[in-house]
Amino acid sequence: MWKLRQSKERGKLVLTLCGRIESELIVELRRIFESKSRDHEVVVDLKEVKLLDRDAVTFLASCEGDGIRLENCPPYIREWIRREKDSLAPNGPND
């Protein structure tokens, strides 16, 4: 089960993800994020995320690469995102 709440803070659109974020949600989240980021600076708040899978982490890493800011990212998720980015980067661990 997951939820998405939106609010505005200082001219930015804050999308708060709640619950479990898994691969089957990625297409829907991508659509939402892309539609919202056309008109606003988007911030994704992760403070209420309880569980996520690797596809969700890869998606969040790509969101950051596209200029979406992640807020209240738990340390274990931040580290996982960093590792995903490192593994995809040229000259990364898999090269």
Short mmCIF file of the C-alpha atoms (twelve columns), coordinates in Angstrom:
data_MODEL
# 
_entry.id   MODEL 
# 
loop_
_atom_site.group_PDB 
_atom_site.id 
_atom_site.type_symbol 
_atom_site.label_atom_id 
_atom_site.label_alt_id 
_atom_site.label_comp_id 
_atom_site.label_asym_id 
_atom_site.label_seq_id 
_atom_site.Cartn_x 
_atom_site.Cartn_y 
_atom_site.Cartn_z 
_atom_site.pdbx_PDB_model_num 
ATOM 1  C CA . MET A 1  0.000  0.000  0.000   1 
ATOM 2  C CA . TRP A 2  1.280  3.454  -0.884  1 
ATOM 3  C CA . LYS A 3  0.095  7.042  -0.951  1 
ATOM 4  C CA . LEU A 4  1.234  10.273 -2.504  1 
ATOM 5  C CA . ARG A 5  0.480  13.617 -0.862  1 
ATOM 6  C CA . GLN A 6  1.245  16.971 -2.421  1 
ATOM 7  C CA . SER A 7  1.767  20.366 -0.875  1 
ATOM 8  C CA . LYS A 8  3.441  23.622 -1.794  1 
ATOM 9  C CA . GLU A 9  6.321  25.055 0.188   1 
ATOM 10 C CA . ARG A 10 8.119  28.256 -0.782  1 
ATOM 11 C CA . GLY A 11 7.111  27.962 -4.422  1 
ATOM 12 C CA . LYS A 12 8.069  24.295 -4.720  1 
ATOM 13 C CA . LEU A 13 5.778  21.337 -5.149  1 
ATOM 14 C CA . VAL A 14 6.483  18.747 -2.453  1 
ATOM 15 C CA . LEU A 15 5.391  15.197 -3.235  1 
ATOM 16 C CA . THR A 16 5.458  13.043 -0.104  1 
ATOM 17 C CA . LEU A 17 5.675  9.317  -0.766  1 
ATOM 18 C CA . CYS A 18 4.244  7.060  1.916   1 
ATOM 19 C CA . GLY A 19 4.328  3.309  2.423   1 
ATOM 20 C CA . ARG A 20 5.797  0.670  0.107   1 
ATOM 21 C CA . ILE A 21 7.333  1.810  -3.172  1 
ATOM 22 C CA . GLU A 22 7.819  -1.124 -5.515  1 
ATOM 23 C CA . SER A 23 8.559  -1.702 -9.184  1 
ATOM 24 C CA . GLU A 24 4.927  -1.890 -10.300 1 
ATOM 25 C CA . LEU A 25 4.461  1.750  -9.231  1 
ATOM 26 C CA . ILE A 26 7.389  3.143  -11.222 1 
ATOM 27 C CA . VAL A 27 5.436  3.825  -14.429 1 
ATOM 28 C CA . GLU A 28 2.729  5.688  -12.520 1 
ATOM 29 C CA . LEU A 29 5.206  7.651  -10.403 1 
ATOM 30 C CA . ARG A 30 7.232  8.586  -13.487 1 
ATOM 31 C CA . ARG A 31 4.079  9.900  -15.179 1 
ATOM 32 C CA . ILE A 32 3.109  11.908 -12.087 1 
ATOM 33 C CA . PHE A 33 6.598  13.328 -11.542 1 
ATOM 34 C CA . GLU A 34 7.015  14.300 -15.199 1 
ATOM 35 C CA . SER A 35 3.628  16.023 -15.365 1 
ATOM 36 C CA . LYS A 36 4.256  17.944 -12.126 1 
ATOM 37 C CA . SER A 37 7.829  18.951 -12.969 1 
ATOM 38 C CA . ARG A 38 6.720  20.716 -16.152 1 
ATOM 39 C CA . ASP A 39 5.231  23.567 -14.137 1 
ATOM 40 C CA . HIS A 40 6.997  23.384 -10.765 1 
ATOM 41 C CA . GLU A 41 10.261 22.641 -9.084  1 
ATOM 42 C CA . VAL A 42 9.564  19.229 -7.568  1 
ATOM 43 C CA . VAL A 43 10.812 17.921 -4.240  1 
ATOM 44 C CA . VAL A 44 10.145 14.305 -3.265  1 
ATOM 45 C CA . ASP A 45 9.872  13.768 0.495   1 
ATOM 46 C CA . LEU A 46 10.754 10.219 1.531   1 
ATOM 47 C CA . LYS A 47 10.265 10.496 5.294   1 
ATOM 48 C CA . GLU A 48 7.225  8.184  5.261   1 
ATOM 49 C CA . VAL A 49 8.596  5.495  2.919   1 
ATOM 50 C CA . LYS A 50 8.589  2.190  4.768   1 
ATOM 51 C CA . LEU A 51 9.935  -0.193 2.155   1 
ATOM 52 C CA . LEU A 52 11.221 -0.041 -1.404  1 
ATOM 53 C CA . ASP A 53 12.798 -2.381 -3.915  1 
ATOM 54 C CA . ARG A 54 15.811 -2.025 -6.201  1 
ATOM 55 C CA . ASP A 55 13.738 -0.747 -9.131  1 
ATOM 56 C CA . ALA A 56 12.349 2.002  -6.905  1 
ATOM 57 C CA . VAL A 57 15.864 2.968  -5.794  1 
ATOM 58 C CA . THR A 58 17.053 3.079  -9.409  1 
ATOM 59 C CA . PHE A 59 14.040 5.245  -10.261 1 
ATOM 60 C CA . LEU A 60 14.775 7.653  -7.399  1 
ATOM 61 C CA . ALA A 61 18.414 7.885  -8.521  1 
ATOM 62 C CA . SER A 62 17.244 8.794  -12.041 1 
ATOM 63 C CA . CYS A 63 14.856 11.382 -10.591 1 
ATOM 64 C CA . GLU A 64 17.789 13.057 -8.857  1 
ATOM 65 C CA . GLY A 65 19.702 12.986 -12.104 1 
ATOM 66 C CA . ASP A 66 16.754 14.770 -13.731 1 
ATOM 67 C CA . GLY A 67 16.845 17.573 -11.157 1 
ATOM 68 C CA . ILE A 68 14.204 16.356 -8.718  1 
ATOM 69 C CA . ARG A 69 15.402 16.890 -5.157  1 
ATOM 70 C CA . LEU A 70 14.970 14.111 -2.590  1 
ATOM 71 C CA . GLU A 71 14.265 15.241 0.971   1 
ATOM 72 C CA . ASN A 72 14.225 13.383 4.270   1 
ATOM 73 C CA . CYS A 73 15.890 10.438 2.619   1 
ATOM 74 C CA . PRO A 74 16.705 7.766  5.220   1 
ATOM 75 C CA . PRO A 75 20.435 7.007  5.363   1 
ATOM 76 C CA . TYR A 76 20.048 3.445  4.104   1 
ATOM 77 C CA . ILE A 77 18.120 4.662  1.043   1 
ATOM 78 C CA . ARG A 78 20.664 7.441  0.405   1 
ATOM 79 C CA . GLU A 79 23.503 4.897  0.526   1 
ATOM 80 C CA . TRP A 80 21.614 2.525  -1.771  1 
ATOM 81 C CA . ILE A 81 21.013 5.351  -4.262  1 
ATOM 82 C CA . ARG A 82 24.703 6.255  -4.134  1 
ATOM 83 C CA . ARG A 83 25.673 2.650  -4.863  1 
ATOM 84 C CA . GLU A 84 23.213 2.423  -7.756  1 
ATOM 85 C CA . LYS A 85 24.595 5.634  -9.270  1 
ATOM 86 C CA . ASP A 86 28.160 4.366  -8.833  1 
ATOM 87 C CA . SER A 87 27.338 1.064  -10.510 1 
ATOM 88 C CA . LEU A 88 25.812 2.839  -13.506 1 
ATOM 89 C CA . ALA A 89 28.501 5.484  -13.894 1 
ATOM 90 C CA . PRO A 90 31.274 5.136  -16.471 1 
ATOM 91 C CA . ASN A 91 34.360 3.767  -14.747 1 
ATOM 92 C CA . GLY A 92 32.067 2.507  -11.982 1 
ATOM 93 C CA . PRO A 93 32.518 -0.784 -10.138 1 
ATOM 94 C CA . ASN A 94 31.051 -2.810 -13.031 1 
ATOM 95 C CA . ASP A 95 33.477 -1.499 -15.678 1 
# 
